[in-house]
Every structure is written in C-alpha cells, then in structure tokens.
Amino acid sequence: MNSRPVYGAIEAGGTKFVCAAGYGPMEVPDGWREVIPTTTPQATLGGVLAFLERIRNEAGALAGIGVAAFGPVDIDRRSHTWGSLLTTPKAGWPGVSLVKPLERFGPVAIDTDVNAAALAEARLGAGKTADSLAYVTVGTGIGGGVIAGGRTLRGMLHPEMGHIPVRRDPRDDGFAGVCPFHGDCLEGLASGPAILARWKVQLRSLPAAHPATGIIGGYLGQLAAAIALMLSAERIVFGGGVMSDERLLPQIREAARRQLAGYLPVEARAGGFDRLIVPPALGDRAGIGGAMLLAEQAAGER
Ligand code: ZN
C-alpha cells in the first residue's frame, strides 16, 4: 500500500462537479476522477460523498480536501456560514454548505473556482516566474482571482472583478447589457450571454470583418488595465469559453496598451504586453489543480 498522503479535490461548477483524488495537483491516478452533473444539492453532493467514500476505501484516510467553488460563496473562515453558497441564481443552492458534508473525510479548505485556478497557474503554470498573478475567466459570467505573496486574495467576500463598470464602445451604443444587477457592467457587456444577446452566435462564429471581437476585446482590455493599475499584477491570465476565439487575446493586449497609454513600464519589461496578458498554461486542469493545492493547505493547517 502506498503511504504517501492522498488529497481530494472538488471543482464545484454550475453545470458539473469534477471530483479527483491524488498525490498532488498533477498526480491523479487513473480511475480517481469523476464528473457529476450539477442538479439538486442532494443528488450532486451525494455523488461527491460517494466518490470520497470510494477513495477512502481504496487509499485510506484523506490528508485534506480542497473545494474550488462557483460563487458567490462564503470563504471567510471566521464566518458562521463559511463554505456556504450565497446569493447564487442557481435554484436550490443558496445557503447550501459545500464544506460541512465533506468534513467527515478530513480537513477541508474552500476558495472560489477562479482563486483556485489563479493559485494553480501561479504555482505550476503561467505565473511560475512571477510574484503576483490574476486569473480572469470569461464565460457564462466573468470572474477573477488574484494571487499575491503566494496566497489568494480574499476579504469582505472575494474579488468580483466581472462587475466593474467599463467605458462604452461607441459602436455598441444600443445594447443595455445583461447583468441582472448592473445592466452594462463588464459581465453585462462582455460575457458569453451578453455576446449571444447581441449577435445571436458565439464570438468565434462571426467573420473577421465583424466589429464584435474588437468591442469585446476592448472591454476586457479595460479590465486588464484596471488589474495592472490596481494590483500591479505581473501576469494576467485570460481563460474561459469565450477566450476560445483566438482573435480575442491580441485585442485585449492592444486595448490594455491603449488604455494605459504608456503610464506603466510594461513595454520596458521583457515580453511587454505579450508577457503581461497571457493564455492559461494549464488549460482546463487549473481548477482541479488549484483544488488539490487547497487540499494540501487544508492538510498543513490541521
Ligand atoms: Zn454586474
């Protein structure tokens, strides 16, 4: 029997929960990974518990469990609702604890999915040669996580950088935006649903001459510039479904460069904007990898 500590990792998403177990972020043995659709809390968390039970039977006690969760979620350890989902629009899930049911398998750490992805990219991916990194995901929503001094940034809640206001592109004047809270915040203008609401198809299906990529890249470039100004991050990773349009990243770099107007010494550093604003190095493994790093933290803090 293998005596190395075994960690559990749960990437809790709005459409699926990815469960994995292993000896480290990139060491998941065959058969120790399972995908459970997000339906009701009872069914989905029941599936997670069955997975952990199976791992415990096969591997012995778990040293720690990390949860990378969709949000908003309470990640404040001092709070009595620590580990619970907050005002998520996902029916049946507000108030559900993603931590309590798991605690009988070992110590649990929880963070947002984007903070976890940021942690994995910072340690193992795009940020290995940087001290600070932000990870932005552009998909159904827009979220961002931040690593500074080796830890994820958290506070009153967690970063919610998708909801910042942005300056409107004049070519995009007639569109009200889709955010139920703010209308035309960044998420309201540049998320996947906002793109569909305006142009009826995904960004990558639009022809090269269409202004959409420039408009969306412009909004996301404003976020990149804001991150550079506020957090002084050395790497800004853009991932998520909308980023699968490869025309977008160069547009974001160009918009950020325009917006910053030479104020920060980005171009004086090696690689300039190409090194500041980058795609994920870990692809879709960042979430589960980050959850595994959280599990190691949970084990260490016991
Ligand atoms: Zn908003």
Residues whose N, C-alpha, C, O or C-beta is under 5 A from the ligand:
A	BS01	ZN	H163 C179 F181 H182 C185 E187
